[in-house]
Structure formats: C-alpha cells, structure tokens
Amino acid sequence: MDNLEIAWVLSRIADYYEILGESAFRVNAYRRAAETVERLDRPVAEVLEDLPGVGKSIRAVIEELLTTGESQLLRSLEERVPGDLLRLLDVPGIGPRTIYRLYTELGLTTVEEVRAAAEAKKIRTLKGFGGKVEARILEGIRAMGKRRERVPLAEVYPLAQALVAQIRRIPGVLDAVVGGSIRRVEPTIGDIDIAVKTTTPEEVSERIVRLRGVREILARGEDALSFQYELLWPIRVDIRFFAPEIFGSGLVYFTGDKEHNIYLRRLAKGRGYHLSEWGFEREADPTDRILCPEEEDVYRVLDLFAPSPELRIGDTPFRPENRERISHLVRLEDIRGDLHMHTDYSDGGDTLEAMARAALARGYTYIAITDHSRSLKVAGGLSLERLREQGEEIRRLEERLSEEAGRPFVILRGAEVDILPDGSLDYEDEVLRELDLVVASVHTHFQQSREEITARIVRAARHPFVDIIGHPTGRVYGRRDAYALDVEALIAAAQESGVTLELNSHPYRLDLGPPHLALAQEHGVRIAINTDAHNVEGLEDMFFGVATARKAYVLRDTVINTWDFPRLWSYLRRNRGPSPYRGRQV
C-alpha cells in the first residue's frame, strides 16, 4: 500500500472510533498519524521508526498494512458500525456523537433515513435536540448534496500529487504537471487535470490505465485520456498528452481558467493567429506555425509577461492597475515567520521543540506558539498554569536554538484565545497583556444570528490586547459554511482598531478569501498569512495561503509576517506599552 492508502485507513479508523465515542486522545492520535503519513515525501516504510507522534499501536497498524495490505482493527470496527453511518460525517451540523445517538436511539443508518426522520419531525424527540437542531440537520443534508459537486482542495491536492508522481515514473514520460483549478490553487476542485509531456502517448496511456485506483475509462484517444479515479473517493481525471515542442502551449491551455484562455486567443486573433493547445497557427496559412515548448513562449509571442499559475484568471493580471503591482505582491520567500501554530501542549501532534526546529529549518526569523485557551477543553486548552509552564519552556528553547543557529530566532509566547459567545475573551486582561501575541478566534456557538456573531467578533477586534482575528469567517470547505458574519463590519472595526485579520492557510479554510482580502487591503487593514499548523508538516500549507493572497493582489507590505522583527515587535507592543524584546537586540 502507498502512503495515501495507508493515510486513508488511519483516517477511517479515527472516524469509526469517533462514532463509537472513543476518547478524543485516541481519535486525534489516528487523525494526526494520517496527516503525517499523507504528507510524507518518502515511502512510509523507509521512515516508520522515526515518525513523529506515532505510537506503538498505530505503528503496528501501519506495519500490518505494509505487510498484508489489510487492517484487522479496521475490519473489526467495520463489523461494529454500519458502513453507511460514515456518510453522515459529511453532513454539516452532524458530529460523531450525534450520529451515535441517531443510530442507537432511532436506528438511523443512512443519510436518507436521517432526512426522512427530520422531515417527519422524529429527531426533535431526542433529549437535548429540539426543532432547531432538527432543522439544522435537514439543512446540512441539503447543503451536502450541493457541496460534493466540488471537492475541497485539501482532499484533492495530495491525491493529485500522488497520481502525478506515479505517472512521472512511467517509461516514456518526460514530465507531468497537475493543471486546472488545482494548479491555480482554487479552494474547491471539480476534477483533476494533468498535462503529460511525451513522445509515446499511446504507450504511456496504456500504462496509466493499469495504475492502481483507475476505474472506469470515460474517454480515450490519441492525445487524451479520461477516467474515474478512486482511492479515497471517486473523482474524474482528464489527461492530455503533448509532444515536447508544444508542451508549453498545452500547459498554458490546461492551467488558465476559461476566460483567461479566451483572452489569450482573442489577442492571438488580433495578430492573425489561431492559438490552441498546439501553439500558434497563422489563420491565412496553417503551415505557418509557432511552437511553444515553454509556457513563457506563449506569453512572449503575445507581448505579455507570464503570470504565475494562481493569477491566470481572466485578463486580471494584465489590467494596468495590476501590472504595476505584480512585482510587489507577497511571495512565499517573503514570509519571515508563522504567527499561528499549535503544539502537543493542546491539540497539536508535535512538540514545541519539533515545531520550532521545523520553522527554523524553513529559514524563519520568528514564530508564535499559539495553543488553545482554557475553555476549549476538547482541544486540550491551556490552564493558566500550563500557559506559564509553556512560556518558561519557550524562553529556554529560544535561547538554545538561537545559539545553535548562530543567529537570533524569536519564539513569541502567544495563545489562540477563544472569543466567547458574548465577545469577551477566554483569558483575563492581565494574562493577555503578558503574552507577546494573541490570536482571537471563534470555535463554538457558530449558529448565532448575523447581528450576534458580528457584534461578538467586532468586540474582540476592538480589544487592545488582541493582535490577530483568526480564521475570521469560520468556513471549512466541504464541512461547514461561514458564520453569518458581516465581514465588511469586521473590516471597518479592524481599520479603526489596527487589529490584523488572518488568512488561514490550511487548504480546508483559506479564510479570509480573495474578495475580502482585497477589501481589507483597500481599507488599510493588515493581513497575517498563517498556517494554523498542528504538526510540522502543516507548516507546508503556507504555500496555499500565499497563493490565495496573490489572487487578491495583496502587497508584501500589507502582510505583517513579511516584516522584520523590530517592526513586528513594535506593532505587537502598540497597546501593551513599549518594551525591548526581553532585553536582547534582534
């Protein structure tokens, strides 16, 4: 079994445990292990003994999968839980404990049975449910049907990368690149597009259809192949084969959105050419062709610069107001630190030291450790005693890592503090003042009215010791819609108070999204691009956040974690009073 299949099994075990009411510790251990295995860039068999956060029992499951391709634990769990119950986890508003009660008290095992029970007003009869909960479940079932038409990037991206890695190993493949909405880093994906460079398309096509996970062949021709692919779930894959001399034009065609390709073709037509995935062809003389082995060749013929893939949306990158700004947009290499991450002090999967070392290895100058505050008990929120204990470890570790690195490396003592239902914060002001950085976020009572949740978050945004509003809209693609938040009101409050709004880089979130990011920048509001990483692999998600910011044409200077540390420290002290950073020059 490959890494993706093993990750799927571990994730499925976690699902079963959660439905059966097992401890959150056990459930989270399997989920973290699944994420770790999924993100590995080497076969898990090569690094199994050194996997961070993976205990003996989970390691034994992985060893069994590598040896036999099966898991006796998964089989026993499948026998205890009807398989259709798992689909209920996809319904927004239905958690595993709710599923357990629907199953044990009403005997419901399928989405359709739950829908029928809700419509017959049977669910409200359960203790603690009521009509509002019943209506929310019914609304979630309806929303689920719409959402699964497109799959979250977080689910498709690793699947596509694993598939393209297999294709690159096929003899005769010179290159293979994932295109389409995945390459443009869109938050949801309809299908997987792959451009393959080869001189032997028929032989390569024959080998592709034999790959594990390839199911129904939907279409097959000399230069194209489409099939249903299924490892974790079914999704369509469209592959186009291009000779080396036209690979550039093929990849441009397979990357830009429809409007972008129409714009390029219109420009080509104005020059007397027809542009297609095979390059330029003179309309008056089809034998007069311009071949484009590189993507840049297409744009150069049209007297354009080649925009990075995430910007290839319509004619947007070529508009005068954007052409002047593109060289100043935030880039991945501009990020100097990550200001929202978790450790095993709360619900993270790796230690404080492991997270810090991973950030140092990325070349960061500073990070903020922001474990959950005390009221979020399900995520192991920190008591005041644990918060202070962590602070002491941070000071010792910062000094040690700075000495090892031969340069200052700052570990800010922070917290992700819950915004309580009335807009107050989960720690007292004297505690918040002591912290170097505070991320304030909503994690409960998502169903408040527009007025209530807007007032709640705006109140937090105006708090003098709040530095960042985390994942402001609360949206989780494929799982939960955004709160009924008036984002424009939040932006206005941020403009007034000087608080920063987060772009949460986790591909399930990407929150704020481009329209709100652009509006925030227009009003002078600062942005922090953070990963919200819960393990060292999660730090890689910064790529998705930066790409999303670029879609909104966010400038480098708008993003506070592109600033040097003295400037950032001055900002963080704006309401706490001036102070040198613990007496050291950074």
Secondary structure as UniProt FT lines:
FT   HELIX           3..19
FT   TURN            20..21
FT   HELIX           24..39
FT   HELIX           44..47
FT   HELIX           48..50
FT   TURN            52..53
FT   HELIX           56..68
FT   HELIX           72..80
FT   HELIX           83..90
FT   TURN            92..93
FT   HELIX           96..106
FT   HELIX           111..119
FT   TURN            120..121
FT   HELIX           123..125
FT   TURN            127..129
FT   HELIX           130..147
FT   TURN            148..149
FT   STRAND          151..152
FT   HELIX           153..168
FT   TURN            171..172
FT   STRAND          173..178
FT   HELIX           180..183
FT   TURN            184..185
FT   STRAND          188..189
FT   STRAND          192..198
FT   HELIX           201..208
FT   TURN            209..210
FT   TURN            212..213
FT   STRAND          214..220
FT   STRAND          224..230
FT   STRAND          234..242
FT   HELIX           244..246
FT   HELIX           247..255
FT   HELIX           258..270
FT   TURN            271..272
FT   STRAND          273..276
FT   TURN            277..278
FT   STRAND          279..282
FT   TURN            286..287
FT   STRAND          289..290
FT   HELIX           295..301
FT   TURN            302..303
FT   HELIX           309..311
FT   TURN            314..315
FT   HELIX           316..318
FT   HELIX           320..323
FT   TURN            324..325
FT   HELIX           326..328
FT   HELIX           332..334
FT   STRAND          337..338
FT   TURN            344..347
FT   HELIX           352..361
FT   TURN            362..363
FT   STRAND          366..369
FT   STRAND          372..373
FT   TURN            374..375
FT   HELIX           377..379
FT   HELIX           384..405
FT   STRAND          410..419
FT   TURN            421..422
FT   HELIX           429..434
FT   STRAND          437..441
FT   TURN            446..447
FT   HELIX           450..461
FT   TURN            464..465
FT   STRAND          468..469
FT   TURN            472..473
FT   TURN            477..479
FT   HELIX           487..497
FT   STRAND          500..504
FT   TURN            507..509
FT   HELIX           514..522
FT   TURN            523..524
FT   STRAND          527..530
FT   HELIX           536..541
FT   HELIX           542..551
FT   TURN            552..553
FT   HELIX           556..558
FT   HELIX           560..562
FT   HELIX           565..572
FT   TURN            573..576
FT   TURN            582..583
//
